[in-house]
Amino acid sequence: NDPYGPGEITAFDLSSNDNTVVAEFTLENRQIENHDVTMTFHSYEDLYGNPGDTVTHTFKVDRNPISWSVPEVNTIAVVGTPTEQTVSLNNIGANAKAFDVTGLPEWLTVSTDDGTINPGGNWDINFTISPDINVGDFVDTVFAETPEGNEPLAFRVASMCEYPDWEIDKAVYQHTMTITAKLAVLGTFSEDKYDRIAAIVDGEYRGYADLVYDEQLEEYRAYLTVYSNVTSGEYVSFHIWDRTECTEWWATDQTLAFEADGSHGTPTTPININATGEVAQEFQFPDGWDWISMNLSASDMSLTSVMADLEPTQGDRIVGQDGFAQYSDATGWVGTLTQSPLSKREMYQVNLASEDSLDFIGTRMGADTIPIVVESGWSWISYLPNIGTDPGTGLATLSPDANDLIKSQTQFAQYVADVGWVGNLKRLRPMEGYKLRMTNKDTLTYPYLMSGQVAKQRQKETELPEAPWDTVLWREYEHSMTVIALIENKDEWGINDPMDAVVVMKDDEVRGFARPEYIEVLDAYRVFMTVFSHEPTGESLELNFWDADTDITYSGSDNIAFNTDDVLGNVVEPWIIRLKPLTRWDRGYVPDSYVLDQNYPNPFNPITRIGFGVPEDANVTLKIYNIMGQEVRTLMNRQWMEAGYQHLVWNARDGFGNRVPSGVYFVVMQSNDYRATKKMVLLK
């Protein structure tokens, strides 16, 4: 990111005046801004021929009026959640200065990558750390490139999974015990300040501590306080949170008896607490449907053992590709899934009536040592690595054909020959389940992934306008299908606006929602939409399109016939979403010619609606006359009207607010050379 780097500067002029020598740079300031410059004077003589001493001056060049408000951003990023940081770019100069933000790493996007800052002004630059960043430590530098030089901004990011919920209410406990410990995982001592240890008594968390680096000892220590309401008699076990593995280790080689005011270990002689093998996957289930997979192995993989931590209610279900189980208050779990162990290679759909959580305890598996056979057609597959990755990396051992597809509960990607996996599914994640459709039988073996590997480049984040529909309540639905589409655009074929929106409806329920997405490798736009249903087949779903520029909603010409796991369109040949022309009753309708329509209802009592439109901006006059030709009411008098169509209501009152008698009336429209009359009948 430094286009000039270190080197020797030869572009300068020397001049002298009496006993002073002046060196003046003749190169552009941008070439030396923010550099340390060393200048050495040697091999010179005074006026009398006496040699001078070698003199060295070192200084930092800082003449750019543009600078960041801070030199470094040091932050924590939680995997799966966008992390935002705002840094100001300031201009203390007397002239406006342009800038470009460059050098962005793959895991970082910026809201504004160029602009011009007024004299004495500042510009807030919003950076977003990708939710797809993997666990690890990331250090990189971005630059604000300006005419006077490049201004560096360092990023130091520690990314991690969200900490386990170990919080306790210390105020409810009377007694404490202290522990000073060194933490290890499988015999390797931790040197990560983001690792943690928790104290456990009878399954209840009784305190936790972070690792702290002791500069004098040059080692890390955990200073843990354990809480209790008894002076003795309880036994304390431990969990260790390993940040780099996103893992809560449930088994350690230490168990201590609680003693009020007791202590174990000192800073110089700590006790060693080592995680020995068992870990936990923590599933947070909302009410509704959830697709899950397990990447741990337990000695007992029966459904009743794996799901023992749940508190299910009558009718809750777990569905696999070839079986299911349903919960009964009288008998517990019943169904074919109870007759054999759950598979670590398979995805399961969990349907619960109420929110719940599950800690599944087991041992790690080598994801790269477990082949998964995928059949021709659909296979319900698990995701075995402990770290997320993109579909191209995760599915690299497959030999897919064009249009093969992988989908999660809400997103999907389709294989395009010579391009790879394309769609809105950008990331495969631990504990999530997937459906994979292959043309031919194949074997999937996930790669060995290490923490610290970066996420793929994400497109620049753009703030999108709010569409007129609520989001899809997708957890309510068991079945889904995918749609790959292009919105018909007669003005610029193939061009779709990412600000627009497409929605699939069943009555008043939103069953699918998506916005157009630009696919850089194809230089094309596509709509990737997952559509949901309660039934596996048989529903006819309506499609609507919202134009963000005009705030006008169009109806689609074709309905979608729902069929579970169906795929409508493909990336190369998308389904074309064709739109119905607007009608008089649609917002945004513009008639082809001037028009005055018959009022409705007619006859009426006492209110009627009068519809009229103009094909171009024009002055419009709309008046009511009685059968004698007398003017009764002026609804519009040479009023300016934009091209379009509208309705006015007449309440059978004259211009003075008096009710008019029953009888025949005429509405007359006048605009430019257009004049039209409609007969109306008022009944009482």
KETI-339008 format. One line per 5 residues: number of its first residue (from 1); their letters; for each residue x, y, z of C-alpha. Coordinates in nm, 3 decimals. Example, Ala and Ser with C-alpha at 12.3 -4.5 7.8 and 13.67 -1.06 7.14 Angstrom:
2
1) AS) 1.230:-0.450:0.780 | 1.367:-0.106:0.714
//
This chain:
684
1) NDPYG) 0.000:0.000:0.000 | 0.305:0.226:0.013 | 0.378:0.303:-0.354 | 0.716:0.456:-0.274 | 0.865:0.261:0.017
6) PGEIT) 1.214:0.308:0.156 | 1.495:0.438:-0.059 | 1.747:0.713:-0.118 | 1.625:1.065:-0.195 | 1.825:1.245:-0.461
11) AFDLS) 1.565:1.506:-0.561 | 1.672:1.805:-0.354 | 1.855:2.136:-0.398 | 2.138:2.260:-0.177 | 2.213:2.622:-0.101
16) SNDNT) 2.430:2.801:0.155 | 2.428:3.137:0.326 | 2.719:3.228:0.555 | 2.743:2.935:0.796 | 2.406:2.778:0.704
21) VVAEF) 2.343:2.500:0.450 | 1.984:2.448:0.333 | 1.856:2.129:0.168 | 1.516:2.165:-0.005 | 1.326:1.865:-0.145
26) TLENR) 1.214:1.900:-0.505 | 0.996:1.586:-0.521 | 0.621:1.576:-0.445 | 0.532:1.574:-0.077 | 0.310:1.266:-0.128
31) QIENH) 0.627:1.065:-0.196 | 0.770:1.129:0.150 | 0.463:1.207:0.365 | 0.451:0.996:0.685 | 0.803:0.867:0.620
36) DVTMT) 1.101:0.890:0.852 | 1.372:1.077:0.665 | 1.740:1.073:0.759 | 1.956:1.351:0.609 | 2.335:1.331:0.637
41) FHSYE) 2.575:1.618:0.555 | 2.933:1.504:0.484 | 3.244:1.580:0.275 | 3.204:1.957:0.287 | 3.451:2.240:0.361
46) DLYGN) 3.419:2.590:0.499 | 3.538:2.901:0.314 | 3.891:2.835:0.435 | 3.905:2.475:0.316 | 3.857:2.317:0.657
51) PGDTV) 3.658:1.989:0.642 | 3.325:1.985:0.830 | 3.196:1.719:1.063 | 2.946:1.461:0.942 | 2.605:1.578:1.064
56) THTFK) 2.287:1.364:1.067 | 1.928:1.485:1.113 | 1.628:1.247:1.139 | 1.269:1.364:1.120 | 0.918:1.249:1.023
61) VDRNP) 0.747:1.427:0.733 | 0.399:1.539:0.841 | 0.283:1.821:0.616 | -0.047:1.675:0.491 | -0.350:1.873:0.620
66) ISWSV) -0.555:1.552:0.594 | -0.532:1.305:0.883 | -0.735:1.038:1.061 | -0.884:1.121:1.402 | -0.707:0.815:1.547
71) PEVNT) -0.396:0.630:1.424 | -0.535:0.282:1.501 | -0.863:0.093:1.542 | -0.837:-0.185:1.799 | -1.159:-0.384:1.831
76) IAVVG) -1.328:-0.719:1.886 | -1.549:-0.865:1.613 | -1.809:-1.134:1.679 | -1.833:-1.392:1.401 | -2.173:-1.380:1.231
81) TPTEQ) -2.241:-1.019:1.331 | -2.128:-0.710:1.133 | -1.899:-0.493:1.344 | -1.903:-0.122:1.264 | -1.635:0.135:1.339
86) TVSLN) -1.652:0.507:1.255 | -1.334:0.711:1.213 | -1.322:1.078:1.110 | -1.098:1.206:0.834 | -1.006:1.568:0.912
91) NIGAN) -0.883:1.856:0.697 | -0.703:2.132:0.890 | -0.591:2.305:0.572 | -0.721:2.617:0.401 | -0.825:2.438:0.081
96) AKAFD) -1.066:2.156:-0.001 | -0.889:1.821:-0.038 | -0.996:1.505:-0.221 | -0.939:1.157:-0.079 | -0.970:0.790:-0.173
101) VTGLP) -0.984:0.508:0.082 | -0.761:0.222:-0.041 | -0.592:-0.092:0.082 | -0.907:-0.252:0.225 | -0.849:-0.615:0.330
106) EWLTV) -1.099:-0.885:0.229 | -1.284:-0.869:0.562 | -1.343:-0.492:0.562 | -1.582:-0.270:0.366 | -1.631:0.105:0.375
111) STDDG) -1.944:0.318:0.334 | -1.765:0.598:0.145 | -1.446:0.528:-0.045 | -1.389:0.873:-0.191 | -1.491:1.235:-0.146
116) TINPG) -1.372:1.591:-0.093 | -1.336:1.749:0.253 | -1.396:2.122:0.289 | -1.136:2.343:0.460 | -1.151:2.290:0.836
121) GNWDI) -1.404:2.011:0.788 | -1.420:1.640:0.859 | -1.583:1.332:0.709 | -1.704:1.035:0.914 | -1.593:0.715:0.742
126) NFTIS) -1.795:0.407:0.844 | -1.606:0.077:0.827 | -1.780:-0.262:0.855 | -1.599:-0.579:0.953 | -1.754:-0.870:0.765
131) PDINV) -1.976:-1.105:0.967 | -1.810:-1.383:0.764 | -1.465:-1.316:0.910 | -1.324:-1.627:1.071 | -1.192:-1.653:1.424
136) GDFVD) -0.840:-1.516:1.461 | -0.627:-1.205:1.490 | -0.616:-0.972:1.191 | -0.379:-0.678:1.144 | -0.392:-0.458:0.837
141) TVFAE) -0.359:-0.096:0.727 | -0.590:0.110:0.508 | -0.496:0.443:0.356 | -0.660:0.772:0.278 | -0.487:0.863:-0.047
146) TPEGN) -0.469:1.241:-0.095 | -0.274:1.476:-0.322 | -0.031:1.543:-0.033 | 0.029:1.177:0.057 | -0.117:0.858:0.197
151) EPLAF) -0.253:0.869:0.554 | -0.240:0.523:0.722 | -0.506:0.383:0.956 | -0.415:0.056:1.128 | -0.678:-0.207:1.209
156) RVASM) -0.619:-0.466:1.480 | -0.914:-0.703:1.501 | -0.960:-0.996:1.737 | -1.249:-1.199:1.596 | -1.432:-1.461:1.798
161) CEYPD) -1.756:-1.642:1.846 | -1.989:-1.492:2.103 | -1.889:-1.575:2.459 | -2.098:-1.838:2.641 | -2.353:-1.694:2.882
166) WEIDK) -2.172:-1.741:3.214 | -2.308:-1.432:3.392 | -2.410:-1.472:3.758 | -2.565:-1.249:4.022 | -2.282:-1.219:4.271
171) AVYQH) -2.503:-1.039:4.522 | -2.706:-1.353:4.601 | -2.403:-1.541:4.734 | -2.252:-1.509:5.082 | -1.918:-1.691:5.050
176) TMTIT) -1.628:-1.695:4.807 | -1.317:-1.894:4.725 | -1.028:-1.779:4.504 | -0.830:-1.972:4.244 | -0.514:-1.869:4.059
181) AKLAV) -0.465:-2.091:3.757 | -0.288:-2.153:3.429 | -0.523:-2.274:3.154 | -0.443:-2.541:2.900 | -0.629:-2.720:2.623
186) LGTFS) -0.520:-3.077:2.556 | -0.189:-3.002:2.729 | -0.110:-2.674:2.550 | -0.110:-2.370:2.778 | -0.319:-2.076:2.662
191) EDKYD) -0.162:-1.745:2.565 | -0.486:-1.586:2.447 | -0.623:-1.309:2.666 | -0.971:-1.376:2.525 | -0.986:-1.728:2.667
196) RIAAI) -1.195:-1.776:2.983 | -1.256:-2.021:3.264 | -1.585:-2.080:3.446 | -1.655:-2.247:3.779 | -1.944:-2.497:3.783
201) VDGEY) -2.133:-2.638:4.083 | -2.409:-2.892:4.009 | -2.453:-2.754:3.657 | -2.476:-2.394:3.779 | -2.219:-2.128:3.684
206) RGYAD) -2.056:-1.980:3.995 | -1.804:-1.738:3.850 | -1.571:-1.683:3.555 | -1.243:-1.507:3.478 | -1.047:-1.389:3.175
211) LVYDE) -0.681:-1.461:3.122 | -0.448:-1.180:3.231 | -0.088:-1.139:3.116 | 0.159:-1.092:3.401 | 0.451:-0.889:3.269
216) QLEEY) 0.680:-0.983:3.557 | 0.616:-1.357:3.521 | 0.583:-1.328:3.141 | 0.293:-1.573:3.158 | -0.087:-1.570:3.157
221) RAYLT) -0.293:-1.629:3.468 | -0.665:-1.664:3.546 | -0.777:-1.510:3.876 | -1.110:-1.679:3.944 | -1.352:-1.608:4.228
226) VYSNV) -1.600:-1.889:4.304 | -1.929:-1.803:4.480 | -2.144:-2.014:4.716 | -2.401:-1.994:4.995 | -2.245:-2.276:5.196
231) TSGEY) -1.910:-2.281:5.373 | -1.816:-2.626:5.247 | -1.949:-2.946:5.096 | -1.980:-2.838:4.731 | -1.749:-2.953:4.454
236) VSFHI) -1.633:-2.717:4.181 | -1.565:-2.831:3.825 | -1.456:-2.611:3.535 | -1.534:-2.517:3.176 | -1.273:-2.351:2.954
241) WDRTE) -1.367:-2.120:2.666 | -1.116:-2.152:2.381 | -1.150:-1.842:2.165 | -0.948:-1.966:1.866 | -1.157:-2.283:1.840
246) CTEWW) -1.492:-2.122:1.928 | -1.528:-2.404:2.177 | -1.652:-2.443:2.533 | -1.457:-2.737:2.681 | -1.672:-2.912:2.939
251) ATDQT) -1.424:-3.159:3.082 | -1.103:-3.069:3.271 | -0.858:-3.260:3.490 | -0.946:-3.062:3.804 | -1.228:-3.077:4.058
256) LAFEA) -1.192:-2.875:4.382 | -1.383:-2.882:4.708 | -1.535:-2.545:4.795 | -1.415:-2.386:5.118 | -1.536:-2.044:5.223
261) DGSHG) -1.246:-1.793:5.212 | -1.019:-2.067:5.083 | -0.770:-2.027:4.801 | -0.594:-2.247:4.550 | -0.275:-2.148:4.372
266) TPTTP) -0.069:-1.830:4.373 | 0.072:-1.615:4.092 | 0.407:-1.793:4.119 | 0.265:-2.142:4.185 | -0.070:-2.155:4.004
271) ININA) -0.275:-2.470:3.969 | -0.291:-2.607:3.616 | -0.638:-2.667:3.475 | -0.634:-2.862:3.150 | -0.929:-2.924:2.914
276) TGEVA) -0.926:-3.293:2.837 | -1.163:-3.360:2.551 | -1.539:-3.309:2.584 | -1.685:-2.992:2.436 | -2.033:-2.849:2.391
281) QEFQF) -2.238:-2.723:2.100 | -2.493:-2.472:2.224 | -2.807:-2.458:2.010 | -3.050:-2.170:2.062 | -3.386:-2.275:1.920
286) PDGWD) -3.652:-2.015:1.843 | -4.012:-2.124:1.816 | -4.072:-2.264:1.469 | -3.843:-2.451:1.230 | -3.464:-2.466:1.249
291) WISMN) -3.215:-2.662:1.034 | -2.929:-2.800:1.243 | -2.628:-3.030:1.221 | -2.385:-3.167:1.480 | -2.008:-3.183:1.441
296) LSASD) -1.940:-3.367:1.766 | -1.941:-3.738:1.842 | -2.089:-3.886:2.159 | -2.094:-4.242:2.288 | -2.474:-4.230:2.284
301) MSLTS) -2.613:-4.065:1.969 | -2.974:-4.171:2.023 | -3.232:-3.899:1.979 | -3.339:-3.913:2.345 | -2.978:-3.872:2.459
306) VMADL) -2.878:-3.598:2.215 | -3.197:-3.400:2.286 | -3.203:-3.472:2.661 | -3.138:-3.105:2.743 | -3.456:-2.990:2.562
311) EPTQG) -3.791:-2.930:2.730 | -4.023:-3.022:2.440 | -4.400:-2.984:2.437 | -4.680:-3.187:2.284 | -4.644:-3.208:1.904
316) DRIVG) -4.284:-3.085:1.871 | -4.106:-3.259:1.582 | -3.762:-3.355:1.456 | -3.742:-3.446:1.087 | -3.459:-3.618:0.898
321) QDGFA) -3.436:-3.700:0.530 | -3.562:-4.054:0.585 | -3.745:-4.038:0.916 | -3.905:-3.828:1.186 | -3.994:-3.820:1.555
326) QYSDA) -4.274:-3.640:1.737 | -4.298:-3.559:2.106 | -4.587:-3.675:2.319 | -4.639:-3.572:2.679 | -4.748:-3.928:2.750
331) TGWVG) -4.475:-4.129:2.575 | -4.188:-3.891:2.494 | -4.026:-3.899:2.150 | -4.196:-4.143:1.913 | -4.106:-4.220:1.551
336) TLTQS) -3.853:-4.378:1.320 | -3.571:-4.144:1.428 | -3.582:-4.304:1.774 | -3.495:-4.646:1.631 | -3.135:-4.570:1.528
341) PLSKR) -2.860:-4.320:1.625 | -2.865:-3.970:1.484 | -2.602:-3.922:1.213 | -2.323:-3.663:1.224 | -2.334:-3.665:0.842
346) EMYQV) -2.700:-3.560:0.821 | -2.898:-3.240:0.868 | -3.214:-3.238:1.081 | -3.513:-3.004:1.092 | -3.629:-2.917:1.444
351) NLASE) -3.978:-2.775:1.500 | -4.056:-2.646:1.850 | -4.363:-2.464:1.977 | -4.156:-2.258:2.225 | -3.804:-2.119:2.244
356) DSLDF) -3.554:-2.358:2.396 | -3.181:-2.428:2.414 | -2.967:-2.740:2.393 | -2.611:-2.814:2.506 | -2.491:-3.115:2.310
361) IGTRM) -2.180:-3.264:2.472 | -1.930:-3.468:2.272 | -1.579:-3.486:2.132 | -1.433:-3.314:1.829 | -1.409:-3.496:1.499
366) GADTI) -1.167:-3.441:1.214 | -1.400:-3.301:0.950 | -1.144:-3.381:0.679 | -1.152:-3.752:0.775 | -1.527:-3.809:0.746
371) PIVVE) -1.660:-3.865:0.392 | -2.026:-3.790:0.325 | -2.185:-3.982:0.037 | -2.428:-3.762:-0.155 | -2.679:-3.928:-0.383
376) SGWSW) -2.811:-3.814:-0.718 | -3.091:-3.574:-0.629 | -3.131:-3.418:-0.285 | -2.916:-3.505:0.017 | -2.961:-3.356:0.365
381) ISYLP) -2.605:-3.288:0.478 | -2.438:-3.160:0.793 | -2.152:-2.910:0.810 | -1.867:-3.076:1.002 | -1.585:-2.817:1.030
386) NIGTD) -1.572:-2.600:1.339 | -1.500:-2.290:1.127 | -1.715:-2.139:0.854 | -1.607:-2.108:0.494 | -1.744:-2.017:0.150
391) PGTGL) -1.921:-2.284:-0.061 | -1.634:-2.305:-0.310 | -1.385:-2.400:-0.040 | -1.620:-2.617:0.163 | -1.747:-2.820:-0.135
396) ATLSP) -1.414:-2.839:-0.320 | -1.403:-3.221:-0.323 | -1.726:-3.243:-0.521 | -1.743:-3.259:-0.901 | -2.071:-3.072:-0.957
401) DANDL) -2.256:-3.030:-1.282 | -2.414:-2.706:-1.399 | -2.722:-2.612:-1.194 | -2.637:-2.836:-0.896 | -2.750:-2.649:-0.586
406) IKSQT) -2.689:-2.616:-0.213 | -2.936:-2.439:0.013 | -2.969:-2.342:0.376 | -3.296:-2.258:0.544 | -3.303:-1.910:0.386
411) QFAQY) -3.028:-1.889:0.121 | -2.880:-2.090:-0.164 | -2.605:-2.109:-0.425 | -2.606:-2.277:-0.765 | -2.307:-2.418:-0.951
416) VADVG) -2.211:-2.244:-1.275 | -1.960:-2.420:-1.499 | -1.618:-2.247:-1.514 | -1.737:-1.995:-1.252 | -1.823:-2.179:-0.930
421) WVGNL) -2.102:-2.147:-0.677 | -2.317:-1.837:-0.732 | -2.604:-1.714:-0.517 | -2.686:-1.542:-0.189 | -2.544:-1.826:0.023
426) KRLRP) -2.197:-1.686:0.085 | -2.099:-1.885:0.392 | -2.132:-2.238:0.529 | -2.153:-2.228:0.909 | -2.108:-2.477:1.195
431) MEGYK) -2.429:-2.616:1.349 | -2.636:-2.520:1.043 | -2.794:-2.780:0.815 | -2.801:-2.785:0.434 | -2.974:-2.954:0.143
436) LRMTN) -2.752:-3.045:-0.152 | -2.890:-3.133:-0.496 | -2.644:-3.316:-0.722 | -2.691:-3.450:-1.073 | -2.459:-3.742:-1.003
441) KDTLT) -2.369:-3.942:-0.696 | -2.053:-3.810:-0.532 | -1.857:-3.797:-0.205 | -1.808:-3.480:-0.002 | -1.515:-3.446:0.236
446) YPYLM) -1.480:-3.109:0.405 | -1.132:-2.949:0.416 | -0.919:-2.896:0.723 | -0.978:-2.533:0.819 | -0.770:-2.324:1.057
451) SGQVA) -0.876:-2.018:1.255 | -0.747:-1.692:1.114 | -0.831:-1.772:0.752 | -1.000:-1.468:0.606 | -1.347:-1.445:0.463
456) KQRQK) -1.404:-1.393:0.093 | -1.438:-1.037:-0.034 | -1.782:-0.896:0.037 | -1.941:-0.636:-0.182 | -1.950:-0.280:-0.056
461) ETELP) -2.238:-0.242:0.186 | -2.514:-0.015:0.057 | -2.793:0.127:0.269 | -3.116:-0.002:0.115 | -3.453:0.176:0.131
466) EAPWD) -3.733:0.021:0.333 | -3.970:-0.177:0.112 | -4.349:-0.171:0.169 | -4.357:-0.531:0.302 | -4.253:-0.688:0.627
471) TVLWR) -3.984:-0.956:0.624 | -4.066:-1.324:0.583 | -4.150:-1.512:0.903 | -3.959:-1.805:0.758 | -3.932:-2.011:1.076
476) EYEHS) -4.307:-2.072:1.059 | -4.273:-2.281:0.742 | -4.153:-2.636:0.691 | -4.114:-2.631:0.313 | -3.921:-2.410:0.072
481) MTVIA) -3.827:-2.374:-0.294 | -3.578:-2.148:-0.471 | -3.624:-1.888:-0.742 | -3.345:-1.747:-0.960 | -3.488:-1.462:-1.160
486) LIENK) -3.434:-1.143:-1.357 | -3.689:-0.861:-1.351 | -3.817:-0.758:-1.692 | -3.672:-0.419:-1.787 | -3.775:-0.302:-2.133
491) DEWGI) -3.565:0.015:-2.113 | -3.236:-0.154:-2.019 | -3.267:-0.531:-2.063 | -3.074:-0.725:-1.802 | -3.024:-0.428:-1.571
496) NDPMD) -3.196:-0.444:-1.231 | -3.173:-0.195:-0.946 | -3.054:-0.346:-0.612 | -3.272:-0.087:-0.437 | -3.589:-0.246:-0.580
501) AVVVM) -3.761:-0.543:-0.417 | -3.952:-0.855:-0.518 | -4.202:-1.023:-0.287 | -4.406:-1.343:-0.307 | -4.743:-1.335:-0.128
506) KDDEV) -5.018:-1.573:-0.025 | -5.314:-1.356:0.068 | -5.157:-1.117:0.324 | -4.863:-1.343:0.415 | -4.514:-1.263:0.285
511) RGFAR) -4.370:-1.595:0.161 | -4.054:-1.469:-0.006 | -3.856:-1.146:-0.029 | -3.543:-1.052:-0.224 | -3.362:-0.767:-0.394
516) PEYIE) -3.162:-0.785:-0.718 | -2.794:-0.861:-0.668 | -2.506:-0.778:-0.903 | -2.291:-1.084:-0.982 | -1.947:-0.953:-1.069
521) VLDAY) -1.812:-1.275:-1.225 | -2.108:-1.279:-1.465 | -2.143:-0.902:-1.503 | -2.515:-0.961:-1.457 | -2.800:-0.908:-1.213
526) RVFMT) -3.000:-1.185:-1.052 | -3.274:-1.220:-0.791 | -3.206:-1.505:-0.546 | -3.521:-1.578:-0.347 | -3.626:-1.858:-0.114
531) VFSHE) -4.005:-1.910:-0.111 | -4.180:-2.077:0.184 | -4.498:-2.278:0.237 | -4.680:-2.486:0.498 | -4.770:-2.743:0.234
536) PTGES) -4.529:-2.946:0.017 | -4.721:-2.865:-0.300 | -5.038:-2.712:-0.440 | -5.025:-2.343:-0.343 | -5.039:-2.069:-0.605
541) LELNF) -4.841:-1.767:-0.489 | -4.866:-1.412:-0.619 | -4.563:-1.200:-0.704 | -4.524:-0.823:-0.667 | -4.242:-0.586:-0.762
546) WDADT) -4.159:-0.256:-0.591 | -3.979:0.018:-0.786 | -3.777:0.214:-0.528 | -3.727:0.516:-0.755 | -4.098:0.580:-0.807
551) DITYS) -4.232:0.405:-0.495 | -4.476:0.219:-0.722 | -4.576:-0.147:-0.681 | -4.646:-0.368:-0.983 | -4.814:-0.707:-0.995
556) GSDNI) -4.636:-0.995:-1.163 | -4.794:-1.143:-1.474 | -4.733:-1.501:-1.356 | -4.801:-1.677:-1.027 | -4.558:-1.926:-0.874
561) AFNTD) -4.683:-2.282:-0.835 | -4.519:-2.395:-0.512 | -4.350:-2.734:-0.502 | -4.111:-2.813:-0.217 | -3.739:-2.811:-0.311
566) DVLGN) -3.827:-2.704:-0.665 | -3.586:-2.468:-0.846 | -3.739:-2.206:-1.074 | -3.484:-2.066:-1.319 | -3.106:-2.094:-1.305
571) VVEPW) -2.813:-1.854:-1.290 | -2.739:-1.869:-1.664 | -3.104:-1.872:-1.776 | -3.305:-1.699:-1.504 | -3.681:-1.700:-1.481
576) IIRLK) -3.804:-1.367:-1.619 | -4.035:-1.177:-1.385 | -4.282:-1.003:-1.617 | -4.497:-0.722:-1.480 | -4.860:-0.635:-1.546
581) PLTRW) -4.929:-0.284:-1.678 | -5.071:-0.048:-1.420 | -5.446:0.008:-1.424 | -5.661:0.305:-1.325 | -5.677:0.175:-0.969
586) DRGYV) -5.300:0.139:-0.931 | -5.080:0.406:-0.780 | -4.853:0.553:-1.052 | -5.083:0.475:-1.346 | -5.048:0.719:-1.640
591) PDSYV) -5.310:0.696:-1.916 | -5.219:0.706:-2.283 | -5.463:0.992:-2.344 | -5.681:1.237:-2.154 | -5.968:1.054:-1.987
596) LDQNY) -6.274:1.120:-1.771 | -6.431:0.796:-1.647 | -6.787:0.733:-1.536 | -6.836:0.806:-1.168 | -6.886:0.517:-0.927
601) PNPFN) -7.129:0.433:-0.785 | -7.388:0.568:-1.022 | -7.665:0.624:-0.924 | -7.530:0.733:-0.585 | -7.635:0.863:-0.245
606) PITRI) -7.473:1.075:-0.114 | -7.109:1.014:-0.217 | -6.952:0.916:-0.549 | -6.597:0.886:-0.686 | -6.490:1.053:-1.010
611) GFGVP) -6.182:0.917:-1.187 | -5.983:1.114:-1.444 | -5.631:1.127:-1.586 | -5.389:1.315:-1.809 | -5.101:1.167:-2.016
616) EDANV) -4.881:1.471:-1.950 | -4.850:1.751:-1.696 | -5.143:1.986:-1.750 | -5.393:2.229:-1.595 | -5.723:2.056:-1.518
621) TLKIY) -6.069:2.198:-1.453 | -6.342:1.973:-1.311 | -6.692:2.114:-1.252 | -7.039:1.985:-1.160 | -7.351:2.120:-1.341
626) NIMGQ) -7.722:2.055:-1.287 | -7.969:1.965:-1.562 | -8.038:2.338:-1.617 | -7.671:2.395:-1.706 | -7.607:2.586:-1.385
631) EVRTL) -7.269:2.540:-1.217 | -7.316:2.360:-0.884 | -6.962:2.290:-0.766 | -6.604:2.346:-0.883 | -6.389:2.050:-0.785
636) MNRQW) -6.075:2.175:-0.966 | -6.015:2.509:-1.136 | -5.717:2.508:-1.376 | -5.526:2.314:-1.115 | -5.182:2.189:-1.211
641) MEAGY) -5.173:1.807:-1.230 | -4.876:1.583:-1.300 | -4.917:1.311:-1.560 | -5.119:1.034:-1.398 | -5.461:0.935:-1.276
646) QHLVW) -5.655:1.028:-0.964 | -5.996:1.017:-0.803 | -6.202:1.292:-0.646 | -6.503:1.243:-0.421 | -6.820:1.452:-0.458
651) NARDG) -7.049:1.450:-0.155 | -7.359:1.594:-0.328 | -7.306:1.945:-0.185 | -7.281:2.274:-0.372 | -7.007:2.533:-0.343
656) FGNRV) -7.170:2.676:-0.027 | -7.183:2.339:0.152 | -7.558:2.291:0.099 | -7.700:1.953:0.000 | -7.827:1.949:-0.356
661) PSGVY) -8.163:1.789:-0.448 | -8.185:1.448:-0.614 | -8.173:1.446:-0.991 | -7.939:1.440:-1.288 | -7.600:1.613:-1.275
666) FVVMQ) -7.307:1.638:-1.514 | -6.935:1.635:-1.440 | -6.730:1.824:-1.700 | -6.352:1.793:-1.740 | -6.151:2.055:-1.934
671) SNDYR) -5.774:2.028:-1.997 | -5.598:2.190:-2.292 | -5.810:2.093:-2.597 | -5.972:1.799:-2.421 | -6.330:1.834:-2.296
676) ATKKM) -6.548:1.547:-2.169 | -6.881:1.511:-1.986 | -7.030:1.226:-1.779 | -7.390:1.198:-1.656 | -7.448:1.130:-1.286
681) VLLK) -7.772:1.044:-1.100 | -7.826:1.138:-0.736 | -8.096:0.938:-0.556 | -8.247:1.007:-0.213
//
